[in-house]
Amino acid sequence: MSAARPIPEFQKYQLSFTGHIRDPRSNKRPKGVSARRMAVYNNLLLNNISGLISPCFPVARSVLGERKWKALMREFLSSHRCRTPYFRQLPEEFLRFMQERESVTAEPDFLNYLLHYEWAELALEVSDKDAGTNNIDAAGDLRSSRPALTPVHLLLAYPYAVHRIGKNYRPTKAQREETCLLVFRDDSDDVRFIVLNSVSARLVALIAPGELTGNQAVEQVVSELNHPEPFVAKEGGHSIIENLRQEGAILGTFVTDPVPR
């Protein structure tokens, strides 16, 4: 077994240089480089990373404040190893970093949920899923046929009302509030958010695979609820589905049979 080759001097310098840029507190400045010049590189990289991530999370940034947000950017830069070379995926990398790190007591309990909620908009903006309507009848009968939910969507559930968090509302653990949201990209390529109750969220989850008719989905929900007035509940369920079509989340109904799994 041959001995490991020694690292060339120029690579040692590169490792020293980049190590200091990532984490100047833990890695000494390379020899021969002035502190002033090194600070230019440090600030340039940190600001560039922050400039790519921060626009995705404006509410979280405002809630934490600039000092804490900048500290998070530095922590991300110094300790996270990205799995993608694409700049547009850096917000997702930051989200993963926050979800994998140990929680900090001083940070709000809702922080990671808020970050995920804000990231969802970018995720759908850049999604390459096709929302084509070749197989869809826009005016189809949502009761007897299978509703076609736009494939460019996310059905989300959080223990906080993340859509209300901001300057004047920062919930505590005692103010947890189960919240369901449907996020989708409409036919104008705008990302929209709809707040759902538990029944609406269950209906969306049932129709999303495109295998059930509107009647079948509503029947299943009413059965699960064991509602004392089934007819009233069914009509309410169909109104929810129709409203989702009016909002643009449901594109119409499928005109061909579902593909077997």
Steps between C-alpha positions, in 0.01 A plus 500: 500500500661824386536795734268796453644770281588825677269792426669754269572837657260689274214269608592551864475872439163461325363295789628754750356789299154349448487366855556848637233646271245241614578532869747775590458441874614137485759524221804725502559746221745369236853626539590792281146638467412819685199502731348787302525316167371177654200683644402606148473135393323401822234767466461451125422130527272540802307781334466302176365196684263714702388677183400167346319367807346798680247608231324164546444558872404866555265435793740271687776755451288782638387289796858408598653839429811577297757399763358152560429449129859585407624260768288225343646578157850467644412173676355363176810597305741358755332170585267389221606288204273563204383214282431716197710734284198708395456843651121489477498197731694674777179599687405131513849416626462764771162354596657152527785644707251656743298179528807285567677722750428490870234749599606811685292597803517869418339447159122494459344153506316582178813600308555185292131479412508860385811436293337202331186702428703778339712253303187336352437801278844478338470122467188535287630801307795297370320165476534335159178301541268533205149628571385430144129459432503264200341222703260727688148629442490843663119491522475134605255376761692499827254259659487214253853543360848516655603853601843598362697685764787699353818292538692813593383505860594425859257399774654625825418467869662693784444525877499881469308748287816576305317716244417752773846529653657842460577821681180497704454125553767270637328202665627322808480126560175561684358655181553197279229472239476210255505658154456341158594677179472419132775669302477487122616672183210626293467531121660846518806345669420681825545303822193517719414387853161377622434439870309175548306352787554133585212383279623698197854371551375141515304551177806641325710206619242256361460659158871579448593153362229538233341162567170594668198680362371797693212289627736228623727744678211679670335171599821384663543821699138497619539137602818582696326789674196290588305822443145506648367670184670322209313687226600841638859383541513366144374824352758687705773272369397555139496876560859479624610315185318744272655794682845351444425497128391864514825585678705323232631217716284244322547521123187300410449125469706224341359372171687166495533216748773524765828324428520177705760511777 
